[in-house]
Structure formats: C-alpha cells, structure tokens
Amino acid sequence: MKSLGKLALMLAVCLLPSFNVWSETISNGSLAVSFDDTDGRLVSIRDVVSGFEFIDPSVVDAPFWRIRRADGTVVGGLATLSGIEKVSGLEAIIRWTLEPGIRVWADVRLDSVKPLSYWNVSLEGIADAEVYDLQYPLIKGIKRFESEDLAVPTWLGSVIHDPHSPVSEANPRQWYGWDSPGILSMQMIALYDRDSGDGLYLASNDTLSYSKRYEFMMDQDHTEYALTNSLPYHSGEDAYSPCHEAIVGSLNGDWLTAASMYREWALGQKWCKESRFHAGKTPKWVTGTGLWVWNRGASDNVLKEALHLKKKLGLPVSVLWHWWHGCSYDEGFPEYLPPREGADHFREAVARARKKKVNSIVYMNSYQWGTSTDSWTAENASAYCARPLGGESYAYAANVFTGRKIAAMCLGTEFWRQKYSSIAETAICDLGVSGIYMDQACSSIRCFNPEHGHTLGGGNYWKEGFARQASLIREKVGDRRKDVVLAGEGSGEDWIPSLDLFLTLEASRERYLGTGSVETIPLYQAVYHDHAITFGSYSSLVYPPYDDLWPDEYRPANRETPLPEEFNMQFRMEQARSFVFGMQLTLANYHSFLDDCRKEEIDFLAGLAKVRMRSLKYLMEGTFERVPKMDIPRSVIDVSKLSIYAGRTGSTVAKEKMDVPLLYAGMWKAKDGSMGLSLVNIGDEALPVEFTINAEDYGLPSSFKATLVTEKGRKRICRTADGRMDISMPLAGRSACVIEFR
C-alpha cells in the first residue's frame, strides 16, 4: 500500500509542468519511459503511480546500447540519431547510424496496463564489424537506493544487501555479472529499496536458451545495468536481432514480488509444460524420499550407512554417491568404469540396497575429460572439447593435489553425447544404479571450434546439446529401467524438461563461500517449486573426506571425524533453510557414530524429515507465499568455511561469525487451497511464535481451522469464523512443525 505522503507527492508532481527538456515519452499510466529527442538517450524511467524516478539524466552520456568486439573495444564511432518514431503512446522506435555504416533500430514497447516495458533491437551492416556481443538495453544513471537490495536467482537464490558497499576510493567501481542460461536459474533480477519497496524489475523472455549475461556496474551514487547478448562469431551475417525481448519494469515490494511477476509468465512456457515432476514422470522412489545421504567412497561407507539411517528414521532414504568410480576424482573423468571396488562387488552391493528400498544415483561429470587420461589421447578427445576464442581448450587443474587438468567437452558434439550416454547406460543397466548425478549440468560454455557444426560462441547449442544427452541416456536405457533418474548440479528453468532433480547448494553457502552481505533466499522455489524438485546441501557434522586415490602426503588425519560442537548451530541453520524452502533434505558424510556423539543434531534432522513427510502437499507440491509478519529473535553463531570433499594442508576449517534468525519460516499453498506454515526453531530454548492470519491475504474462506503437524502427529489448535486468526504458541528448541490452515 502506498503511504498518504506518497500519494500527496504524486498529486503534486502531476500538477506541476513537465520538468524535463526531452519530448519523446511513452506512458501507459503505470510506467513512463522518456528519450532525449536530440540523440536518443534514455533519460527517464518513472513509476507513474508513485512518481518515483529511477534515472539521473545528468550522468547518461551514451545511447542505451553498446556494440563490442572480442577485446571489449566498442564497434563504430559516434552514433548519430536518425529519428524517433512514436508508433503510439505505448511504443517508440529509435534509429541511429554509426560511422562504419552500421544501423541500430531500438523498439521500446509498454505493456497495455502493467508497469513493464519490452525492448527489441536490430543491427544492420555488421558483416565486417567483428561484433562479439551487444549490450541492450544498457541503462545508465540508475539512482542508488537508500536501503538497497539486489535479488539474483543464483540457482536457489540470493539477495546482495547494499551492493554498493564495496565501492570506495580504492575501489571506485563494483562489478557484478551472471550468465543465463547458467548460474542464473531464471531470467530475472530485482534491484529495489527494501524499506520503501521502490524498485526495478529486470528480465528477458527467451524461450530458446540463447547465451546472455546480466551485468551491473556500481559507482558511489549510480548503477549501470546491461543485458549482454552473445552474438554468433564470424557468422557472415549482416544483420542481428536477439530472439527475445528484454524487460524493464517497476515493482513495489521485494524479491517475492518480483518472483510473482516472473511466475505469471514462466508458467506458460515450455519448461513448465514439459516438467517431468509436474507431469508425474519422476519415479515414485524420488518423490517419496525422506532424506538424501551424500556419501563418498566404498559401498560400506555409503550404502551401509544409508541403510542404518533408514532404519533409524523409519523413512525412505536415498543416496547421492561420489567416488564410486575407478578413476581419481577431478582428474580421471570419464574413466568411471569399472567401479573402484570392482564390477561384481559394486553390483551386488547396489542390488542388496535396492531390495531394501535404498536407491543410489552416482556421480558422473556432465562434460569434463581428464587430459592426462589414456582415453584422452586414444580417442582423440581434444578434437571434441569446447574451445575458447583464441585457445585450444578450457582445461584447468581442478585437482589441487596432483595438478592434473580436466577439459570441458562440447555438448554440441554428437561424439561426446554418445560417449557419455553409453557410460551412463552401463552404470544403470549393468551395474544397477538408479540414476546419474550429472555434475555441472546447469551451466553453459561458449565454444569457438568451427569443426563442431554449431554457431561459434553465441547460440543455444549448449543447452540443446545437454537436452539431447539426457534424452540419449533415457533412449539407451529404454524399458529395461523405467525408474531411472537424472539429477544435475544447480537449478535452471531451461533444464526442467530434462532432469528429475536439481542439487542446489545455497542452503549451505557459508561452507564454501563464507559469510558476508549475501543472504540465501528461495527465489527459484517461489517460481518453480511445484515444477522442479530441489535437494542437496553441504551440511555435515564431520570434517571433509579425502579420496583414497589422491596422494597420501596430503591426506588429513581428521578426515570424516566430528567437527567441533561449536558448529552445531550452523548445521541446524542449514537444515532449517532446506526444510522451510521446500527442498528434499540432504545430509553429507553421514556415519552411524554420529547417532551418539551428535545425537541432538541427528535427532533434530530426523524430526525435520518426519514433519516434512507429513506435509508433502505443501513442502513438495505447494507454491511459495509470503510469510505472515512475526517478531523473530536472532543470535550470533559460529560458522565453518571448508570444502566438502577436499582435505587441505594446515587448518581445514576457517571459523567466522554470523548473525542468524533463531526461527525459520516458509508459507506454502497446497493445490486444494489450504495453507501450510513451516517453522523451525534452531535454538536450544523454546521460542514464542505469535502471528495473525487474515483469510483474505491467502484466499482462505472466512471460516477456517488450524492444525499443528509435528513429528508425533497432528492436532487441531484453533478455529475461526470471522476471517482472522491469532496464533500464539511456544515452539520447543531444536524442533519443527507445520501449522496447517484449511
């Protein structure tokens, strides 16, 4: 709701004469966009309802596009405005000519009602211009918000609080950038004031998965935003136009407001229509999983531990299995076969576990090949690897202990897709695993190898190649294993039709990135929770493991021994996030000895799993809603930063401090219209939980009841007939519940 002060300001602004000198403005009553009629610069984006102006025209010194070569230099000389044509009050076409004979056509169109604008662009005369990428729209002079947040769908999602804060005299500009498709799981970013709610909604509507990048440059007082489109390199084409529109709009709210705006569009796209989970194609053993165990090494260290935990919980347990393969991790790929325990022993262990309803998906990197392997040379793999511009491969030393390199294979080649799918077929049909975890799945790489048959650099061949690779696995397995599962690292809308599971690690981001100004949020869940299953966490109670095939001299003595108890709260925080974010719970590096030495933490996780399994209509199938307002106490806890799988010389843990809420909450709407509020108390003491539910806020009838769901069962706690319910109850320490409203 807008304040009376804002309404008064709006009326005052409307009664004043126009304060600008430019004349070309398009407006739909919600959003107004203005251009300087002398040079076509973008000089105003204004929320008409609130009167909020996002642009400072005094710092806008260039057109709202930039054409660049591979070395970053700008193509062409000065741009000369050819004209601005107002097609209607809702659309303007701006034309420029550049000295080399390049012509730029920009088309900006407003939605008929919503505060959104759609941006198209066309280039002509570029055949000889060495164009590498196009930044459009390039929006300069965005005013710095007083209490600024930058919400980004980095897989699960994150909010960068006060993104200008790194700017200083020593660091006058702060850069941010994310690839799509890739680390960005969706085509949407929100920049807003967390106090006032004024903000910009920045998106695109690409349904074909072409490579692009969202970029921000921030100085002391302003932000520059660019959507960078990767062009096919040396294509010989004289013209270019992106296959999608950029979207710029105003929002009044926060990241959840932006997610709601994006979801309205996303639900109509092919990835939702072809979602395996939404269509019921995901095997029931996956949807019925109560907890994932993410262990590594020999079957006794993986399957036996999972079977023990399954018996303790009384719930279905599934396994994500690393280091099952015959090669050293991060250097021997794709020489996964035979398993390091031998095919017969491995096959028998997997079969025994499956008979007891413990299914395993095994690690196989989706595109890496070790350059020191025999197969790299024997199979001429270098001819099929992804090639950077001016280079031979993207090879790098991922294994810090041996220094041996792995190189990215090109998913645009049939050679690699056949190679990978054949190995997966053997693992599934011969060795009996239940699926493949495809590491580095939700990412994309630009390849410039002219022998591969795809466009060079820019294009959509990477995602399309992955989709074909996943299809090949399922085609080769055929009817022999109808319950086969494909999981991938990360999350991304473009991969929803191909994968059953998405491993999103940001619930435990501090373990690998440390603390700071970034907060994990369920942004992806707010859009796609009912179309994609997410799981995965580095959350663990022990020091990292160490691959037996790595050098002995680096093997830490404390591998997979209990972490100090001071990090127990971090463990609870990570699991609480996963629970209230609607993820499938995951425990890394579980060992049965933890049942005794970390009993409270294992019991805490068991309680979460049991409550979740009683609430799947919300926590697996529901849609994310805004949590009711409540006062939540906070505490400063110890946080460990460490790698989940790589031991290190010297200290293996860096300790940091972090201010966290003691109560975590998530609100979910089921398909039948009922609401479920998930709550977790990570503290040792009971906390008071007090809030109000208004029926109209959640589409509930005026007469509804509240039921408390705990690990012990369900009981009714309240009923109302006047559309309002006040809840006041204690939540015990180290416990979880779901309050159901229906």
SVG drawing of the C-alpha trace seen along z (x, -y; Angstrom):
<svg xmlns="http://www.w3.org/2000/svg" viewBox="-18 -24 72 84">
<polyline fill="none" stroke="black" stroke-width="0.4" points="0.0,0.0 1.3,-3.5 1.5,-5.9 -0.5,-9.1 2.7,-11.0 3.5,-9.3 0.0,-10.0 0.4,-13.6 3.7,-13.7 2.2,-12.0 -0.6,-14.6 1.9,-17.4 4.1,-16.1 1.1,-15.6 0.0,-19.2 3.5,-20.7 4.6,-21.4 6.9,-18.9 10.4,-19.3 12.3,-17.7 13.5,-19.1 13.1,-16.0 9.9,-15.5 9.6,-11.8 7.8,-10.0 5.7,-6.8 3.4,-6.0 0.7,-3.5 -0.4,-5.2 1.8,-2.9 5.2,-3.3 6.7,-6.1 9.9,-6.0 11.5,-9.1 14.2,-9.6 16.2,-12.7 15.0,-13.9 18.4,-15.2 20.4,-12.0 18.0,-9.2 19.5,-8.7 17.3,-7.0 16.8,-9.8 13.8,-8.7 12.1,-5.6 9.4,-6.6 6.8,-4.8 3.7,-6.9 1.7,-5.8 4.3,-6.6 6.1,-9.3 9.4,-7.6 12.1,-8.4 14.8,-5.7 17.2,-7.6 19.5,-10.5 19.7,-12.0 22.8,-14.1 25.1,-11.1 23.6,-9.4 26.3,-10.1 25.6,-7.5 22.8,-5.6 21.2,-2.7 23.2,-0.1 26.8,0.8 28.3,3.0 31.6,4.6 34.4,6.7 36.0,9.7 38.7,7.5 36.0,5.3 36.5,2.3 33.4,0.6 32.4,1.0 31.9,-2.1 32.4,-5.8 29.9,-8.3 26.2,-7.4 24.0,-9.8 20.3,-9.8 18.3,-9.2 15.0,-9.7 12.5,-8.8 9.1,-7.5 6.3,-7.2 4.2,-4.3 1.7,-5.0 1.6,-6.3 2.9,-2.9 5.7,-2.4 8.7,-4.2 11.3,-3.2 14.6,-5.0 17.2,-4.7 20.9,-5.5 23.7,-5.3 27.3,-4.6 30.4,-5.7 31.2,-2.2 27.7,-2.0 26.1,-0.2 22.4,-0.9 20.8,-0.4 17.0,-0.1 15.6,-0.1 12.0,0.7 10.6,0.0 7.0,1.0 5.0,0.7 2.5,3.2 -1.0,2.0 -1.6,2.0 1.3,3.4 4.4,1.3 6.5,3.3 8.3,2.3 9.6,4.7 12.8,3.9 13.8,5.1 16.8,4.2 18.1,4.9 21.6,4.3 22.3,4.0 25.6,3.6 27.7,5.7 29.1,8.3 32.7,6.9 32.5,5.3 33.9,8.2 30.9,7.9 31.3,10.2 28.4,9.1 25.7,6.5 24.7,4.8 21.0,4.0 19.4,2.4 22.3,0.5 20.7,-1.5 22.9,-4.2 22.3,-6.6 20.1,-4.3 19.9,-6.1 21.3,-4.4 18.6,-3.3 18.9,-4.3 18.4,-0.7 19.3,1.3 18.9,5.0 19.9,6.8 18.0,10.1 19.5,12.7 18.4,16.2 21.8,17.8 20.4,21.3 18.3,21.3 18.6,17.5 20.4,14.8 20.0,11.2 23.0,9.0 22.4,6.4 23.8,3.0 25.6,4.0 27.2,0.6 29.0,1.1 32.3,2.4 32.7,-0.9 35.4,-3.1 38.2,-5.4 40.4,-2.4 37.6,-0.5 35.6,-3.2 33.5,-0.6 31.9,2.6 31.1,5.2 28.5,8.0 27.7,10.4 25.9,13.7 25.4,16.0 22.0,17.1 21.4,19.9 23.9,21.0 24.4,19.8 21.2,17.8 18.3,20.3 15.8,17.7 15.9,14.6 15.0,12.1 16.8,9.8 15.3,7.2 17.0,4.1 15.0,2.3 14.8,0.4 13.9,2.8 12.3,0.1 10.2,-1.8 9.7,1.1 10.5,-1.1 12.5,1.0 13.3,2.1 12.3,5.4 14.9,6.6 14.2,9.7 14.1,11.2 11.6,13.7 14.0,16.0 12.3,19.4 15.2,20.8 18.0,20.6 20.4,18.3 23.6,17.3 23.4,13.9 24.8,12.2 23.2,9.8 25.8,7.2 25.8,4.4 28.5,1.7 28.1,-0.4 29.9,-3.5 29.3,-5.7 25.9,-7.0 24.6,-5.2 24.2,-1.8 24.7,-0.8 22.8,2.2 23.3,4.2 21.8,7.3 24.7,8.6 23.7,10.8 26.4,13.1 26.4,13.0 27.4,15.9 31.0,15.0 32.2,14.6 28.8,15.8 29.0,13.7 25.5,12.4 25.0,8.7 22.1,8.3 21.3,9.4 18.4,9.3 18.0,11.2 15.4,13.9 13.9,12.5 12.8,9.2 14.5,7.5 12.0,6.5 12.3,3.4 9.7,2.6 8.9,1.1 7.9,3.0 6.6,2.1 7.7,4.7 10.7,7.1 12.2,10.2 9.0,12.2 7.0,9.5 9.4,9.9 9.1,13.7 5.3,13.4 5.6,11.2 8.0,13.6 6.0,16.7 3.0,15.3 5.0,15.5 7.0,18.6 4.0,20.9 3.1,20.6 6.5,21.6 7.5,25.0 9.7,25.9 6.7,25.9 4.5,27.6 7.2,30.3 8.2,30.6 8.9,34.2 7.8,33.7 4.6,31.8 3.7,34.4 4.2,37.3 7.2,38.7 9.6,38.5 9.8,42.0 7.9,42.5 11.0,43.5 12.3,40.0 9.2,38.2 8.9,40.5 12.5,39.9 12.6,38.7 16.3,37.9 19.3,38.0 22.6,39.3 25.5,37.7 28.5,40.0 31.6,40.9 33.9,43.9 33.4,47.6 29.9,49.1 30.4,49.8 30.9,46.1 27.9,45.2 25.2,47.9 25.6,49.4 25.4,46.0 22.3,45.1 20.6,48.4 21.4,47.7 19.9,44.3 16.8,45.6 16.2,48.0 16.7,45.3 14.4,42.8 11.7,45.3 11.6,43.2 12.8,43.8 16.5,42.8 18.2,42.4 21.9,42.0 23.9,39.5 27.2,41.4 30.6,39.8 33.9,41.6 32.3,44.9 34.2,44.8 37.5,46.3 39.3,43.0 40.6,40.3 38.1,37.6 38.6,34.4 41.2,35.7 40.3,39.2 36.9,38.5 35.3,40.1 37.1,43.3 34.5,44.2 34.3,47.9 34.9,50.3 34.0,49.1 36.9,48.9 35.5,51.9 35.2,54.0 32.0,54.5 30.8,57.7 31.2,56.3 29.6,53.0 26.7,54.6 25.9,56.9 26.1,54.0 23.7,51.8 21.3,54.7 21.2,55.5 20.5,51.9 17.7,51.6 16.0,54.6 15.8,52.7 14.4,49.6 17.6,47.6 18.2,46.2 21.5,44.7 22.4,42.1 26.1,42.0 28.3,39.1 29.3,38.5 30.5,35.1 28.4,34.0 31.2,32.7 34.7,32.9 37.5,35.2 40.9,35.6 43.7,34.5 46.2,36.9 44.0,40.0 44.8,42.7 41.4,42.2 42.1,38.5 44.8,39.5 43.4,42.8 40.0,41.3 41.3,38.0 39.1,36.2 40.8,32.8 39.0,32.6 35.7,32.5 36.4,30.3 35.0,26.8 37.4,24.2 37.6,20.7 38.2,17.8 41.9,17.9 42.6,21.0 42.7,24.8 40.6,25.8 39.1,24.7 41.4,27.2 42.3,26.3 43.7,28.1 40.6,28.9 42.6,31.4 44.8,29.2 46.7,32.3 48.0,33.6 47.8,30.6 46.4,32.7 43.8,31.0 40.3,31.6 38.9,30.0 35.3,29.2 33.9,31.3 31.5,29.6 27.9,30.6 27.2,29.6 29.1,32.6 27.5,36.0 30.8,37.7 30.6,36.5 26.9,37.1 27.3,40.7 30.3,41.3 28.6,40.0 25.3,41.7 26.9,45.1 28.8,44.9 25.5,44.0 23.7,46.8 26.3,49.3 26.1,47.9 22.3,48.1 21.6,51.3 24.6,53.4 25.7,52.1 22.1,51.5 22.3,47.9 19.0,46.0 20.3,42.9 23.1,40.5 24.0,37.3 25.3,35.0 27.7,32.6 28.0,29.1 24.7,29.7 23.0,26.3 25.8,24.3 26.8,23.2 30.1,22.6 30.8,20.7 32.7,22.9 34.5,21.5 35.6,24.7 34.5,24.4 34.6,28.2 31.7,28.8 28.9,27.7 27.3,25.2 27.4,21.4 30.6,20.0 30.4,18.5 26.8,17.3 23.9,19.5 21.8,22.1 23.7,25.3 24.9,25.9 21.6,26.3 20.1,28.1 23.1,30.4 22.5,31.2 18.8,32.0 19.9,34.4 22.4,36.0 19.8,36.6 17.4,38.0 20.0,40.3 20.5,41.8 16.8,42.5 16.6,43.9 19.5,46.3 18.1,47.5 14.7,47.9 12.3,50.2 15.0,52.0 14.8,49.4 11.7,47.3 12.5,45.7 15.8,44.2 16.6,40.7 18.7,37.9 19.9,35.3 22.0,32.2 24.1,29.7 22.4,26.4 18.9,25.4 17.6,23.8 14.3,23.4 15.9,24.5 16.7,27.9 13.3,28.7 12.2,30.9 15.5,32.9 16.2,33.5 14.2,35.1 16.3,33.5 18.2,30.3 21.1,30.1 21.1,26.5 23.7,25.9 22.9,22.4 21.2,23.6 24.8,24.2 26.5,21.4 28.7,20.3 30.6,23.6 32.0,22.9 31.7,19.0 31.9,17.8 29.8,15.1 29.2,11.7 26.4,9.4 24.7,12.1 21.6,13.9 20.2,17.1 16.5,16.9 14.1,19.4 13.8,17.3 13.8,20.3 11.3,22.1 9.0,19.1 8.6,19.6 9.2,23.3 8.7,25.3 5.7,27.2 7.6,28.0 11.1,29.0 12.4,31.0 15.4,29.5 17.7,31.2 21.3,31.0 23.4,29.4 27.0,29.4 25.5,29.6 27.7,32.0 28.8,32.9 32.3,34.1 35.5,32.9 35.7,33.4 36.6,36.8 39.6,37.4 39.7,39.6 41.7,42.8 43.1,42.3 44.6,38.9 48.2,38.6 48.9,39.9 51.1,37.0 48.1,34.6 45.7,37.0 44.4,35.2 44.4,37.2 41.0,35.7 39.1,36.7 35.4,37.6 35.9,37.2 33.4,35.0 33.6,31.2 33.7,29.2 30.4,28.8 30.6,25.0 29.4,25.6 26.2,27.5 24.1,24.4 25.3,23.9 24.2,27.5 20.7,26.8 20.5,23.5 21.4,25.2 18.8,28.0 16.2,25.4 16.7,23.5 16.2,26.6 13.1,27.5 11.3,24.2 12.5,23.7 10.6,26.8 13.7,28.8 14.3,32.5 16.6,32.8 20.2,33.9 22.9,34.9 26.5,35.0 29.0,37.5 26.8,39.4 28.2,42.0 26.4,44.1 28.8,43.0 27.1,39.6 24.0,41.1 25.8,41.0 28.4,38.2 26.0,35.7 22.7,37.2 20.9,33.9 21.7,32.9 20.8,36.2 17.5,36.2 16.8,32.7 17.3,33.7 15.1,36.8 12.4,34.6 12.5,32.3 12.3,35.3 9.3,36.8 7.4,33.5 8.2,32.9 6.9,36.3 3.6,35.5 3.4,32.2 4.3,33.1 1.2,31.3 3.0,28.1 6.7,28.8 6.9,30.8 3.9,29.8 2.9,26.4 3.5,22.9 5.5,20.4 3.6,17.5 4.6,14.6 5.2,15.5 2.9,13.7 4.7,11.0 6.2,12.1 9.0,11.0 11.9,13.3 14.9,13.3 18.4,13.5 21.7,14.8 25.4,14.7 26.7,18.2 30.0,19.8 30.2,20.8 32.7,23.1 34.0,22.4 35.5,25.6 35.4,27.7 33.0,30.7 35.4,33.2 38.9,31.9 41.3,32.1 43.8,29.3 47.2,28.8 47.2,27.0 43.9,26.0 40.9,27.4 38.3,25.1 38.1,21.3 35.8,20.1 33.6,17.0 30.7,15.3 27.2,14.9 24.1,13.2 21.1,15.5 17.5,15.8 16.6,18.5 13.3,19.1 12.9,20.0 9.6,19.9 8.1,20.7 4.5,20.3 3.0,22.7 -0.2,23.1 -1.4,26.6 -3.3,27.4 -6.5,27.7 -6.1,24.1 -5.1,24.9 -2.0,23.2 0.9,24.6 3.3,22.5 6.6,24.4 8.5,23.4 11.9,24.5 13.5,23.4 17.3,23.9 17.9,22.7 18.2,24.7 15.4,23.0 11.7,22.8 10.6,19.7 7.2,17.9 5.6,18.0 3.0,15.2 1.3,14.0 -2.0,13.3 -3.6,15.0 -6.1,13.0 -8.1,15.2 -8.2,12.6 -4.4,12.5 -4.2,16.2 -7.5,16.9 -9.0,18.8 -12.7,18.8 -13.7,16.7 -14.3,19.9 -11.1,22.0 -9.2,24.1 -5.6,24.5 -3.9,27.9 -0.5,28.4 1.7,31.0 4.7,32.3 6.8,35.4 4.5,37.1 1.3,36.4 -1.5,33.9 -3.8,32.0 -6.3,29.1 -5.2,26.0 -7.7,23.3 -10.8,22.4 -12.3,19.1 -15.4,17.9 -14.5,14.2 -11.7,14.5 -8.9,13.7 -6.9,16.0 -4.3,15.0 -1.8,17.7 0.3,17.7 2.3,20.8 5.7,22.0 8.0,23.9 10.4,26.2 14.1,25.8 15.6,27.9 12.2,28.7 10.0,28.1 6.3,28.1 3.9,27.1 0.7,25.2 -2.0,26.0 -4.8,23.6 -7.8,25.1"/>
</svg>
